[in-house]
Amino acid sequence: MNLELQKKLKLGLLFLRLSIFLVMLMWTIDKIIRGSHASGVFKKFYNIELSNGDLMTVLGVLELILLVCFLIGFKKRISYGLVLIFHFISTISSFKQYLNPFEGPSLLFFAAWPMLAGCWMLYVLREEDTVLTIK
């Protein structure tokens, strides 16, 4: 691969990682500061009852730790892999929204697919993603 193409790839992977981090960070903050809303999301999409606000906060903090690892490229196989798995589960659990795209906010759920592709690309190309990462 020529040097110019390699620079473009590395910069593209950095921007992909930053944008995925930003989206997932907002979902994580929601778990921490609006535990009841996040509990409702778990109930609706995962059929998991998590009504304890403290538990949701703990989950949010653990997720935040994972996201920081993802952001800095720490233990890429694990951190990138977990982000990919979590987003895959999130994308698949929204299956009903894809069947009715023009009802309510369902159309917005389709944005999950390119993000899932981005998570996959980062995982597959994790060795090439070196800009602003821990060596």
C-alpha positions as CSV (number, residue, x, y, z in Angstrom):
1,M,0.0,0.0,0.0
2,N,1.5,3.4,-0.9
3,L,2.2,5.9,1.8
4,E,-0.6,8.4,0.8
5,L,-3.2,5.7,0.8
6,Q,-2.0,4.4,4.2
7,K,-2.3,7.9,5.6
8,K,-5.8,8.2,4.3
9,L,-6.8,4.8,5.7
10,K,-5.4,5.6,9.2
11,L,-7.1,9.0,9.3
12,G,-10.4,7.5,8.1
13,L,-10.2,4.8,10.8
14,L,-9.5,7.5,13.4
15,F,-12.6,9.5,12.4
16,L,-14.7,6.3,12.3
17,R,-13.5,5.4,15.8
18,L,-14.3,8.9,17.1
19,S,-17.8,9.0,15.6
20,I,-18.7,5.6,16.9
21,F,-17.4,6.6,20.3
22,L,-19.5,9.7,20.3
23,V,-22.7,7.9,19.5
24,M,-22.1,5.2,22.1
25,L,-21.0,7.7,24.6
26,M,-24.4,9.4,24.4
27,W,-26.2,6.1,25.0
28,T,-23.8,5.4,27.9
29,I,-24.4,8.8,29.5
30,D,-28.1,8.1,29.2
31,K,-27.7,5.0,31.3
32,I,-25.8,7.0,34.0
33,I,-27.9,10.1,34.2
34,R,-31.3,8.9,33.1
35,G,-31.4,5.4,34.4
36,S,-35.2,5.1,34.2
37,H,-35.2,5.9,30.5
38,A,-32.4,3.4,29.9
39,S,-34.3,0.8,31.9
40,G,-37.3,1.4,29.6
41,V,-35.1,0.8,26.5
42,F,-33.8,-2.5,28.0
43,K,-37.4,-3.6,28.7
44,K,-38.7,-2.6,25.3
45,F,-35.8,-3.8,23.1
46,Y,-34.1,-6.6,25.1
47,N,-37.1,-7.7,27.2
48,I,-34.8,-7.3,30.2
49,E,-36.3,-5.8,33.4
50,L,-33.7,-3.5,35.0
51,S,-35.7,-1.2,37.2
52,N,-32.9,-0.7,39.7
53,G,-31.4,2.8,38.9
54,D,-28.1,1.9,40.7
55,L,-27.6,-1.2,38.5
56,M,-28.2,0.9,35.4
57,T,-25.6,3.4,36.7
58,V,-23.1,0.6,37.3
59,L,-23.7,-0.8,33.8
60,G,-23.2,2.7,32.4
61,V,-19.9,3.2,34.3
62,L,-18.7,-0.2,33.1
63,E,-19.7,0.7,29.5
64,L,-17.9,4.0,29.9
65,I,-14.7,2.2,30.8
66,L,-15.1,0.0,27.8
67,L,-15.6,3.1,25.6
68,V,-12.5,4.8,26.9
69,C,-10.5,1.7,26.1
70,F,-12.1,1.7,22.6
71,L,-11.4,5.4,22.2
72,I,-7.7,5.1,23.0
73,G,-7.2,1.7,21.2
74,F,-6.4,-0.2,24.4
75,K,-6.6,-4.0,23.9
76,K,-8.2,-3.6,20.5
77,R,-9.2,-7.2,20.0
78,I,-11.3,-7.0,23.2
79,S,-12.5,-3.4,23.2
80,Y,-13.3,-3.2,19.5
81,G,-14.8,-6.6,19.6
82,L,-17.1,-5.8,22.5
83,V,-18.2,-2.5,20.9
84,L,-19.0,-4.5,17.8
85,I,-20.9,-7.2,19.7
86,F,-22.9,-4.6,21.8
87,H,-23.8,-2.6,18.7
88,F,-24.8,-5.8,16.8
89,I,-27.1,-6.8,19.6
90,S,-28.6,-3.3,19.7
91,T,-29.1,-3.3,15.9
92,I,-30.7,-6.7,15.8
93,S,-32.9,-6.1,18.9
94,S,-34.6,-3.2,17.0
95,F,-35.9,-5.6,14.3
96,K,-39.5,-4.5,14.7
97,Q,-38.6,-0.9,13.8
98,Y,-37.2,-2.1,10.5
99,L,-40.5,-3.7,9.5
100,N,-42.4,-0.4,10.0
101,P,-39.9,2.3,8.9
102,F,-42.4,5.0,8.4
103,E,-44.1,4.8,11.8
104,G,-42.9,7.1,14.5
105,P,-39.1,7.4,14.8
106,S,-38.5,4.0,13.3
107,L,-36.7,5.5,10.2
108,L,-33.9,6.7,12.5
109,F,-33.1,3.1,13.5
110,F,-31.7,2.4,10.0
111,A,-28.7,4.6,10.9
112,A,-27.6,1.6,13.1
113,W,-26.6,-0.4,10.0
114,P,-23.8,1.9,8.7
115,M,-22.6,2.3,12.2
116,L,-22.5,-1.5,12.5
117,A,-20.5,-1.7,9.3
118,G,-18.1,0.9,10.8
119,C,-17.7,-1.2,14.0
120,W,-17.0,-4.2,11.8
121,M,-14.4,-2.3,9.7
122,L,-12.7,-1.0,12.8
123,Y,-12.5,-4.5,14.2
124,V,-11.2,-6.1,11.0
125,L,-8.7,-3.3,10.4
126,R,-7.8,-2.8,14.1
127,E,-4.0,-3.3,13.4
128,E,-4.1,-0.4,10.9
129,D,-6.0,1.9,13.3
130,T,-2.9,3.5,15.0
131,V,-3.6,7.3,15.1
132,L,-4.0,8.4,18.7
133,T,-4.0,4.9,20.1
134,I,-2.0,3.2,22.8
135,K,0.7,1.1,21.2
